[in-house]
């Protein structure tokens, strides 16, 4: 019994923000008089660090809901849409939730101690927007989505017009393909140049991802011509006549 109580209190001091053993003791003393003999030993304890309990995770297999959520306790956490309906491994640490499939981490969230709340990562749902772009306007995963400032400005510009949600979804798909940093940089350039059309932003993205051609260090390294070019169209006619004779 003493060991169990000590472990609970020490883990809670790590898992719950701003909680110390001193603050936890009144809770146990009020409800469990059996704790009294161990109050003094507990006073000398210090909370465990995340590193010291990193390997102490509870793991279980769960099925991903059709809403791309897995449940732990009374809260729900999102995973990438392609895993909907599949079974995944849910690893629970003191301060985080890790979801694993085929030995690969597919999602990670801060562990929450609320009740009956869904926690979304909007990027998990972006592929679904290809079929339902209208969900970008009022879908739960996309409410108060924190994007780079330039992308938010372009989003507001697109949403003013009918069909603008489809254009912004195409931009989000480019972000998944090339990375959010590249697309955000292209959007900043587009805002500076006042060219907010999707085709112009796509062109800027292509310019950013094109490989850089390194020029040769010395002109002597360039290949040399073996035959000096001449502006003489009769040379073409001579070659053409030779081709006709060969045929």
C-alpha positions as CSV (number, residue, x, y, z in Angstrom):
1,X,0.0,0.0,0.0
2,X,2.7,2.6,0.9
3,X,4.5,2.1,-2.4
4,X,1.3,2.5,-4.4
5,X,0.4,5.7,-2.7
6,X,3.9,7.1,-3.2
7,X,3.9,6.3,-6.8
8,X,0.5,7.8,-7.4
9,X,1.5,11.0,-5.8
10,X,4.9,11.3,-7.4
11,X,3.4,10.6,-10.9
12,X,0.6,13.1,-10.4
13,X,3.1,15.8,-9.5
14,X,4.6,15.4,-13.0
15,X,1.4,14.8,-14.9
16,X,-0.7,17.7,-13.5
17,X,0.7,21.2,-14.0
18,X,1.5,23.2,-10.8
19,X,0.8,20.2,-8.5
20,X,3.3,19.3,-5.8
21,X,3.4,16.6,-3.2
22,X,2.7,19.2,-0.5
23,X,-0.6,20.1,-2.2
24,X,-1.5,16.5,-2.8
25,X,-1.1,15.5,0.9
26,X,-4.3,17.2,2.2
27,X,-6.3,15.3,-0.4
28,X,-5.0,11.9,0.8
29,X,-5.2,12.8,4.5
30,X,-8.8,13.9,4.2
31,X,-9.9,10.7,2.5
32,X,-7.5,8.1,3.6
33,X,-6.4,8.2,7.3
34,X,-4.2,5.3,6.4
35,X,-1.8,7.7,4.8
36,X,-0.8,9.3,8.1
37,X,2.1,7.0,8.9
38,X,3.8,7.9,5.6
39,X,3.3,11.7,5.6
40,X,6.9,12.3,6.8
41,X,8.6,10.1,4.2
42,X,6.5,11.7,1.5
43,X,7.6,15.2,2.5
44,X,11.2,14.3,1.5
45,X,10.2,13.1,-2.0
46,X,10.6,15.1,-5.1
47,X,8.5,14.8,-8.3
48,X,9.9,12.6,-11.0
49,X,10.9,14.2,-14.3
50,X,9.4,13.3,-17.7
51,X,12.7,11.7,-18.7
52,X,12.7,9.4,-15.7
53,X,9.3,8.1,-16.5
54,X,9.5,8.2,-20.3
55,X,9.6,4.5,-20.5
56,X,6.7,4.0,-18.2
57,X,3.8,4.1,-20.6
58,X,0.5,2.3,-20.6
59,X,-0.2,0.8,-24.0
60,X,-3.4,-0.7,-25.4
61,X,-4.8,-1.4,-28.8
62,X,-7.8,0.7,-29.9
63,X,-9.8,1.2,-33.1
64,X,-9.8,4.6,-34.8
65,X,-13.3,5.9,-35.1
66,X,-14.8,7.0,-38.5
67,X,-14.3,10.6,-37.2
68,X,-10.5,9.9,-37.1
69,X,-10.4,10.0,-33.3
70,X,-9.1,7.6,-30.6
71,X,-10.4,7.8,-27.1
72,X,-8.4,7.7,-23.8
73,X,-10.3,8.2,-20.6
74,X,-13.1,10.6,-21.5
75,X,-11.2,12.6,-24.1
76,X,-10.7,12.0,-27.8
77,X,-7.5,12.7,-29.9
78,X,-7.2,12.9,-33.7
79,X,-5.1,10.7,-36.0
80,X,-4.5,11.1,-39.8
81,X,-7.6,10.4,-41.8
82,X,-6.2,7.4,-43.7
83,X,-6.2,5.4,-40.4
84,X,-9.9,5.7,-39.9
85,X,-11.4,2.3,-39.0
86,X,-8.0,0.7,-38.3
87,X,-6.6,-0.7,-35.1
88,X,-3.6,1.3,-33.7
89,X,-1.5,1.2,-30.5
90,X,-2.3,3.9,-28.0
91,X,0.6,4.7,-25.6
92,X,-0.1,6.9,-22.6
93,X,2.6,8.8,-20.8
94,X,2.4,11.2,-17.9
95,X,2.2,14.3,-20.1
96,X,1.5,13.0,-23.7
97,X,-0.5,10.7,-25.8
98,X,1.3,8.8,-28.6
99,X,-0.5,6.8,-31.4
100,X,1.5,4.2,-33.2
101,X,0.7,2.1,-36.3
102,X,3.1,-0.5,-37.8
103,X,5.8,0.7,-35.4
104,X,5.6,4.3,-36.7
105,X,4.3,7.2,-34.7
106,X,1.4,8.6,-36.6
107,X,0.1,11.2,-34.0
108,X,1.2,12.8,-30.8
109,X,-0.8,15.0,-28.4
110,X,-0.4,16.7,-25.1
111,X,-2.2,14.6,-22.5
112,X,-5.3,16.5,-21.3
113,X,-7.1,16.1,-18.0
114,X,-10.4,17.6,-19.0
115,X,-13.6,15.6,-19.6
116,X,-15.5,14.7,-22.8
117,X,-13.5,17.0,-25.2
118,X,-12.1,16.2,-28.7
119,X,-8.6,17.5,-29.5
120,X,-8.0,17.9,-33.2
121,X,-4.9,18.3,-35.3
122,X,-6.3,20.1,-38.4
123,X,-3.7,18.6,-40.8
124,X,-5.0,15.1,-40.0
125,X,-8.2,16.1,-41.8
126,X,-6.9,18.0,-44.8
127,X,-7.1,15.0,-47.2
128,X,-10.8,14.8,-46.5
129,X,-11.3,18.4,-47.7
130,X,-10.7,17.3,-51.3
131,X,-14.2,15.7,-51.2
132,X,-15.8,18.2,-48.9
133,X,-14.1,21.6,-49.2
134,X,-17.0,23.3,-47.5
135,X,-16.0,21.7,-44.2
136,X,-13.1,24.2,-44.2
137,X,-15.6,27.0,-43.2
138,X,-17.3,25.4,-40.2
139,X,-15.8,22.0,-39.6
140,X,-14.8,21.4,-36.0
141,X,-11.1,20.5,-36.7
142,X,-10.6,23.8,-38.6
143,X,-12.2,26.2,-36.1
144,X,-9.5,28.7,-34.9
145,X,-6.8,27.0,-36.9
146,X,-3.5,28.8,-36.4
147,X,-1.8,29.1,-39.8
148,X,1.0,31.4,-40.8
149,X,-0.2,35.0,-41.2
150,X,0.3,35.1,-44.9
151,X,-1.7,32.0,-45.4
152,X,-4.5,33.3,-43.2
153,X,-4.6,36.5,-45.2
154,X,-4.9,34.5,-48.5
155,X,-7.6,32.3,-46.9
156,X,-9.7,35.3,-46.0
157,X,-9.2,36.6,-49.6
158,X,-10.4,33.3,-51.1
159,X,-13.3,32.8,-48.7
160,X,-14.9,36.0,-49.9
161,X,-15.7,34.4,-53.3
162,X,-17.8,31.4,-54.2
163,X,-15.6,28.4,-54.7
164,X,-12.8,30.1,-52.8
165,X,-12.7,27.2,-50.3
166,X,-11.8,24.8,-53.1
167,X,-8.8,27.0,-54.0
168,X,-7.5,27.2,-50.5
169,X,-7.9,23.4,-50.1
170,X,-5.6,23.1,-53.2
171,X,-3.1,25.4,-51.5
172,X,-3.3,23.2,-48.3
173,X,-2.6,20.1,-50.4
174,X,0.5,21.8,-51.8
175,X,1.5,22.4,-48.2
176,X,1.3,18.7,-47.5
177,X,3.3,17.9,-50.6
178,X,6.1,20.5,-50.3
179,X,6.0,21.4,-46.6
180,X,4.3,24.2,-44.7
181,X,7.5,26.2,-44.5
182,X,7.9,26.3,-48.3
183,X,4.2,27.2,-48.9
184,X,4.2,29.8,-46.2
185,X,7.3,31.5,-47.8
186,X,5.6,31.5,-51.1
187,X,2.5,33.0,-49.6
188,X,4.6,35.8,-48.0
189,X,6.1,36.6,-51.4
190,X,2.6,36.6,-53.0
191,X,1.3,39.0,-50.4
192,X,4.3,41.3,-50.9
193,X,3.8,41.2,-54.7
194,X,0.0,41.5,-54.3
195,X,-0.5,38.4,-56.5
196,X,-2.9,36.2,-54.5
197,X,-4.1,34.0,-57.4
198,X,-3.5,30.3,-56.8
199,X,-1.6,29.9,-60.1
200,X,0.8,32.7,-59.1
201,X,1.4,31.1,-55.7
202,X,1.9,27.7,-57.3
203,X,4.5,29.3,-59.6
204,X,6.3,30.8,-56.6
205,X,6.3,27.4,-54.9
206,X,7.9,25.8,-57.9
207,X,10.6,28.5,-58.0
208,X,11.4,27.8,-54.3
209,X,11.6,24.0,-54.7
210,X,13.5,24.0,-58.0
211,X,17.1,22.8,-57.6
212,X,19.8,25.5,-57.7
213,X,22.2,25.2,-60.6
214,X,25.7,26.0,-59.4
215,X,27.7,27.9,-62.1
216,X,31.1,26.6,-63.1
217,X,33.9,28.3,-61.2
218,X,36.1,29.2,-64.2
219,X,35.2,29.9,-67.8
220,X,37.9,27.5,-68.9
221,X,35.8,24.7,-67.5
222,X,33.1,25.2,-70.1
223,X,33.1,22.8,-73.1
224,X,34.8,24.2,-76.2
225,X,33.3,24.0,-79.7
226,X,35.1,21.8,-82.2
227,X,33.4,23.5,-85.2
228,X,32.9,27.2,-85.4
229,X,29.3,28.0,-86.2
230,X,28.6,29.9,-89.5
231,X,25.5,31.9,-90.6
232,X,25.2,30.0,-93.8
233,X,21.8,28.5,-94.8
234,X,23.3,26.7,-97.8
235,X,24.9,24.3,-95.3
236,X,21.4,23.1,-94.3
237,X,20.5,22.7,-98.0
238,X,23.6,20.6,-98.5
239,X,22.7,18.3,-95.6
240,X,19.1,18.0,-96.9
241,X,20.2,17.0,-100.4
242,X,22.5,14.4,-98.9
243,X,19.6,13.0,-96.9
244,X,17.4,12.7,-100.1
245,X,20.2,10.9,-102.0
246,X,20.6,8.4,-99.1
247,X,16.8,7.7,-99.2
